């Protein structure tokens, strides 16, 4: 795996601490960042600048997007990623 930036390393460790008790956790390089997988499903990817790509249940997606710093995740130009939100590290 590629070396992590200090921002990325710090945030990845925070996520690791949150999922430490889950039985099937692993990290992979994905979407240009470090993804945390639980039961072979990506739950979050931490970008090199400390930004997040977060998997969100459809029923909570709208409420999350109303939070400061949250935004609809996009794959490429204008293509929304359903079920995913982006956030900046300060959130």
C-alpha positions in Angstrom: 0.0 0.0 0.0 1.1 3.6 -0.7 2.5 5.7 2.2 -0.1 7.7 4.0 0.0 11.5 4.6 0.0 12.6 8.3 -3.7 13.8 7.9 -4.7 10.5 6.4 -2.8 8.4 9.0 -4.5 10.3 11.9 -8.0 9.9 10.4 -7.4 6.2 9.5 -6.4 5.5 13.1 -9.6 7.2 14.4 -11.7 4.9 12.1 -9.7 1.8 13.1 -10.4 2.6 16.8 -14.2 2.8 16.0 -14.3 -0.6 14.2 -11.7 -2.4 16.4 -14.3 -4.9 17.7 -15.7 -5.8 14.3 -14.8 -9.4 13.3 -13.9 -8.9 9.6 -12.0 -5.6 9.2 -9.3 -4.9 6.6 -7.7 -2.0 4.8 -7.3 -1.6 1.1 -6.2 1.1 -1.4 -9.3 2.4 -3.1 -10.6 5.6 -4.7 -7.1 7.2 -4.3 -7.2 6.7 -0.5 -7.2 4.1 2.2 -10.5 2.3 2.5 -11.7 0.5 5.6 -13.7 -2.7 4.8 -16.0 -4.5 7.1 -17.4 -7.9 5.9 -15.9 -7.1 2.5 -17.9 -3.8 2.2 -16.3 -0.4 2.2 -17.6 1.7 5.0 -15.2 4.6 4.6 -12.3 5.7 2.5 -9.9 8.3 3.8 -8.2 10.5 1.1 -4.7 11.8 1.2 -5.8 15.3 2.4 -8.0 13.8 5.2 -11.3 13.9 3.3 -13.8 11.1 3.8 -15.9 9.1 1.5 -18.6 7.5 3.7 -21.1 4.7 3.0 -24.5 5.9 4.3 -27.8 4.1 4.7 -30.4 5.6 2.2 -32.7 6.5 5.1 -30.0 8.7 6.7 -28.5 10.1 3.5 -30.5 13.3 3.3 -30.0 14.2 7.0 -26.3 13.7 6.7 -26.1 16.0 3.7 -27.7 18.7 5.8 -24.7 18.6 8.2 -22.0 21.3 7.8 -19.1 20.0 5.7 -21.0 17.1 4.2 -21.6 16.8 0.5 -22.9 14.4 -2.1 -20.1 12.1 -3.2 -19.4 12.1 -6.9 -17.5 9.7 -9.1 -16.1 11.8 -12.0 -17.8 14.9 -13.4 -21.3 15.2 -12.0 -22.0 11.5 -11.5 -23.5 11.1 -8.0 -22.5 8.1 -6.0 -25.8 6.8 -4.5 -25.4 5.8 -0.8 -22.1 7.7 -0.3 -21.3 11.1 1.1 -18.2 13.1 1.3 -16.9 15.1 4.2 -14.0 17.3 5.1 -11.8 16.2 8.0 -12.8 19.1 10.3 -16.4 17.8 10.5 
